[in-house]
């Protein structure tokens, strides 16, 4: 809640400075650039137009992610990000706001564009530097924006982490409230240095009562196997999980520092991508789904007739799957099996499965049975690209053996995925777990470029009829 309040405070500050910047630029433009006070001067231009402009900048900076976690943002990264966003935003704003402007010459236009760009960038950077360098120090000294932190571990790595937290932890917002012992047999080096909250068996109680913001795994090499179990327990809680990197993680380039005083940690579950990615990805989902449902309607009509003629039963097969945040939804497919194929209980399809109809075998190879899922995408239950949704029956079996699977429930499932491109359909729980590895890699590397590449290779797989 504190981070949201701070984000709102930053947004309000950007709004006020952007408002002031547009009003100031209006006066400079009116009296100095055009030197014609009689050309403009309505109440709208003085007072109300800046409200739209200021809101425009808050939306742009918000989509960039400036307000999502301001206390943990790198100031240098934000300065550079705001520079290019302000440049592009100013150019777009001028095309929208000055199409009918009485510009005396192109030199005046260039001066106006350059002047406003410098003015808005200066206001934006002023907010960053004053608030984050000045206000943050005041807030931290008053302990208003400290975040409860719990360590898992009580060995040498945990001891070293406590030393680092005591040096720079307060500056970075860490408020150590205690530690959890991973094993009863391991020597406790944190005795008297921090509060013992309990053992791994008590983690659910600790997460409920203490509500930590950060959970840092500082376990020894012999205890690193507990990571999947920790992830299974924290799933559903608003807690960020990190671990203290080993030498191999440092050499592999997995450690990134935002500033020289940052404590080197590796995020177990990567943070969400920028809101820009989410907005553009959803826009792509809607656009492509509408186009697919319209352009492929004749093909789907033909498939519907073939499915109806192939065997008795419905054309569209409906089945409950688990989506984002564990919410169930009804997924649609063209029916590829004979009716009552699972009368003896859930069973995955396999090579040569006698339950599959002749037309269903072709549909599965070309993956055309998935076409009705564009409707799921349009409804927001699925995405074009994301981990394939599974049934609760199989999720329970997967989680019992690979608790990290729950990480995939953080995002929308997809029609296709990195796992589908690299591995394909799974015919057993073991294969589901093997395919999960690719989907976890996708979760940590999501980007629009990767989504486009996955869609491209999916089309190739469809043309090659390499489905099962």
N, C-alpha and C positions, 0 to 999 in steps of 0.2 A: 504493500500500500504506500510506503514511503517513496519508493521509486516512482510510482505513478504520480504522486503529488509533486515530486521534484520535476518530472517531465512536464506536467501541466504548468508549473511555474516558469520553466524554460520557454515553453510555447507562448505563454502570455508575454514574456519579456521580448521574444522575437516579434510578436505581433505589434507591441507598442513601438519598438524601434523601427520596424518596417513601415508602420503608419507615419511615424515622424519623418522617416527618410523620404517617403513619397510626397508628403506635404512640403518638405524643404526643397525637393527637386522641382516641384510644381512652381514654386516661387522663383527659383533660379531660372527655370526654363522660360517663365513668362516675362520676367523683367530683364534678363541678361542675354539669354540665347536668341530669343525672337525679338526682344525689344519692342513688344507691341501689347501693352496691358489690355487693350480693348478687344483682342481676339478671343480671350477666354475669361472666365471669372464667375461661373455659376456656383451656387451653394453646393451642388453635387460634386463639383470638381474640388472644392475646398475641403469638404468634410466627409461625404459619403463614399466617393470613389476610393479613397485610401483604405476604407474598411475592406473592400473587395481585394485590393492589392495586398494588404497585410495578411488576409486570410489565405491568399494564393501562396505566399511565401511560407506560412506555417504548414500548409499541406505539403509543399515540396520538401521542406526540411524534415517533416514527420515521416514521409515516405522513404526518405534516405535513412531513417532510423535514429535521428538525432535525439529523440525524446524517449526512446524505449528503455535505455539504461544509462542515463547521463553521467552518473557518478563513476561508471566503469569505462567510459569512452576515452580513447586516446585523443588528447587535444590536438596533436599534430595531424592525426588522421582526419579529424573533424575539420580542421582548417583547410586542408587540401580538398576534402569532399565538398565543403561549402563553396569553395572557389569555383569548381567546375559547374556545380548545380546553379550557383548564382549567375554565372556567365550564360549558360543555356536558358535559364529562366528569364533573365533580363531580355535576351534576344526574342524569345517567344512573347514576352509581355509587350515589347515594342511593336511587334507585328499586329498584336491584338488591339493595343490602345492608341496607336498613332497612324492607323491607315488613312484616316480623314483629317490628319493634322495639317495646319497651314504651314508646312516647312518651307522656309525661304530657299534653302539649297541643301545639297548633300553634306556639305561640311557641317552645317548646323545639326543635321540628323546624326552624324557621327559623334559630334560633341555631346549631344543629348544622350545618346546610347552609352558612350563611354563615361559621361558624368554620372548617370544613374547607376551604372554597373559599379563604379567605384564607391558611390554613396551607399548602396545596399550592401555591398561586400564589407564595407567598413562597419556598418551597423551590425551585421551578422557576426563579424569577428569580434567586435566590441562586446557583444553578449557572451561569447565564448570565453574570452580572456578575463573579463571582469567577474563573471559569475563563477566560472569553474576554477579560476586561480584564486579569486578573492573570497567569494561567498562560501565555497566548499571548505576552506580552511576554518571559517567561523562555525559552519555547521558541524564539522568534525570535532572541533574543540568543545562544542556543547553537546557532543554525542547524539546529535539528532539523526544522523544518517550512517550509523554503524549497522552492520548486518551480522546477525548471529551466525557463528561458525562452529562446526563440530569436526573434530579429527577422528578418523578411524585408524587406530594404530597406537602402539606404546613402546616401539623399539627405537633404534638409532635414527631412522628416517623421520619419525614423529618428533623426536627430540630436536633434530635440526630444524624442522618446520616451525616448532614453537619458538626457537631462537630467532628465526627470520620474521615471524609474526610480531615478536616483541620489538623488533627494530623498525619495521616499516608497516606493520599490520594496521595500525590506527590511521596512517595516512591513506591507505588503500581501502578503508572501510570495513576491515575484518574485526569482528568482536568475538574472540574465542570464549565460548561458554563451557567447553569441556571436551572430553575424548571418550571414545568407545574402544574397548579392548577386543581385538580380533580373535584372540586365543587365550584360554585360561592358563596354558602352560608356558607362554612366552614371558620373559622377564619384563617387568614394568619399569621403564626408565622415566616415566612421567610422574611418578609418585611425588606429590608435593609441589609439582610445577603447574598442574592444571587440575580441574575437577573431573573425577571419574564419573561418567554418566551411566555406565553399565556395559554390557557385552552385546555381541551381535544379536543374541536372542531378545534383547530389550529394544532393538532399533525401532520397531513400530511404535512402541510406547514413547520413546524419546522424540521421534519425529512428530508425534501428536502433541506432546506436552511442551517441548522446547521450540518447535517450529523453526528450525534453523534455515537460513537462506543458503549457506554454503555447507557442503559435506565434502571434506578433503580426505582421500585415502592416502595414508602414509604408512602402508604396510610393508613388511619385509618380503624378500623374494619367495620365501616358503609359504607366505600367506596370500600371494597374489591371486590364488584360485578363488578367493571369496568375492571378487569383483562382480561376477554374474549374479550372485545371491544378493549383494547389496543393491544392484540395479533393480532386481525384482522387488525388493522391499520399498525402495524409494519411489517406484512408479506410482503416479497419481498424486504425489506430494509436490508442492511448488518449491523444490530444492534443486540447486545446481551442484552437480557432482564433478569433482576434479581429483586427479591423483598426482602425487609427487613423482616426477619422471626419473627413470633409471638412466644410466649412461647411454644405453642403446636408443632411448627416446631422444636424447639430446643429439647424438650423432646422426640420427635419421631425420633431423630437422623438424621434429614434432613439437618443439617448445618455441612459443612466440611471446615476445615481450612488447607491451604497449608503451612502457617507459622504463628508464634505467632502474627505478626502485621497485618495479613489479617483482612479485615472488614467482619464480618459474614453476608453473603448474600446467597440466594438460587437461583440457576439458574432455570428460568421458562421453558426455552427450553434447554434441556441438550445439551452440545457440541457434536460435531461429535466424534465417536469412533476412535480409533487409525487407521492409514492407514493400519496396519497389518490386522485388522478386515475386512476392505473394500476389500483388495486384496484377502484374503483367502475366503471371502464370494463370491466374484465374481468368483473365481476359482471353488468353489463348485457349483455355479449356472451353469457354463459352462460344468463342468464334468458330473453332474447329468442330465443335459438337453440332452447332447449328448447320454449318456447311455440310458435314458428313451426313446428318439426318436428311437433308434436302437432296444432295447430289447422289447419295447412295440409296435413296428410296426405291428406285426401280430394281436395283440388285436385291435389296431386302425383301421386296415383294415376291421376286422369283424364288428366293430362299424359303420364304414362308410357304409358298405353294409346294415346293419340294419336300419340306418337313412334314406338311400335312399329308402328302401322298405316301411318304415313306413308312409311316406306321400310325396307329391310333394314338391320340393324345394331344395335348395343347401344343401350339406352335412355339410360344415363348415359355421358357423354363424359368421359374422364380424360386429363388433360394435365399435364405437369410445369411448374410455375411457380417463380419465385424469391421467397422470403419474407424474413422479418426476418433481418438479418445475412448475407444472401446464401445462406441455407439453402434447398435445393430441397424442394418438397413436391408432392403430387398434388392438383390442384384438380378438383372435380366440377361438371359442368353437365349439363342435359338436352341430348341431341344435337340440333343444329339443322341440320347439314349431312349430305349424302349420305356414305356410307361411302367411305373412301380419298379424301377431298376434298383432302388434302395429299400425294398420292402423288408429286407433282413437287417437293416441298419446302415449307417454311413460307410461308404467304401470308395476309395479313390480309384480313378480309372487307370488302366495299365495297357501295355502293348498287347494287341489282340483281344481286348476286352469284349466278350460276347454281348454285353449289354448295349454296346454302341451300334446304332443303325448304320446302314451303308452310306446314306447321305451325311449322317453325323460324323463318320470317319473322315470324309472329305472336308467337312466344315472345320473339324478340329485341326487337320493338317494345314489348312489355309488360315486358321484362326478367325474365319468369318462368323463363327458362332458368337463372337464377342461383340458384334456390331450393335446390338440393342443397348450395350452399356454406355453408348454415347448419351442416352437418356439419363443414366445415372450421373454422368459427368455434368450434364446440363443442370440437373437438380442440385448439384453441389455435394453429392454423396461420394463421388469418386473424382479422380483427376485423370488426365491423359497419361501422365507418367507418375508412378508411385508403386509401392510394394503391392503385390496381388493380395486381395482380401481373402481371408480364410474363414471357415466356420468355427464357431466356439468349440465344437467337439474336438477339432484338431489343434486349435490354439492351446487348449488345456494340456494336450499331450506334448506339444512343442515346448511350452513354458516349463513343464516339469523337467525337461532335459536341457533346455537352453533358455534360461530366464531372460536373457538379453533380447529375446524376440519382442518383448513388450515395448522396446524403444521404437519399433516400427509403427506402433499405434499412435504416435505423436503427429503423423501426417496423414493426409487423405490417401487411401489406396488408389491404384491406377489400373487402366486397361492394359498397359504394358509397363515394364520395369527393367532395371539393369539385370535383375535376376532372371527375368524371362529371356532377355537377349543373350546373356552369358550361359545360362543353365537350361532354361526351358521349363516345361511343365514338370511337376513333381508327382510321382505315383506312390510315395510312401512318406511317412513322417521323417525318416532319415534324409530323404531327398529334400524335403521342405527345409530342414535345418541346414543342409548344404547350400541351398539357394538363398537362405536368409543372409549368409555372409555377404553376398553381393548387394543385397538390399540395405544392409547396414553401411556398406561402403557408399552407396548412393545417398543415404541419410546424412553422412558426414561431408558430402561433396556436392550438395544440390546447387544447381545453377541453371539458368535458361539455356546456356550452350550445351550442357550435358543433357538436358531434357530434349533438345532438338536432335542431338546425336542419337539418343535412344529411340526417338520416333523414326528417324531415318533408317536405322538398322532393323527396327520392327517391320517397316514396309518391305525391306529386303527379305526378311524371314517369311513374310506373307507371300511374296512373289515366288520364293523358293519352295513354299509349302513344306516347311520344316517343323511344323507343329506335330503334336502327338495325337 
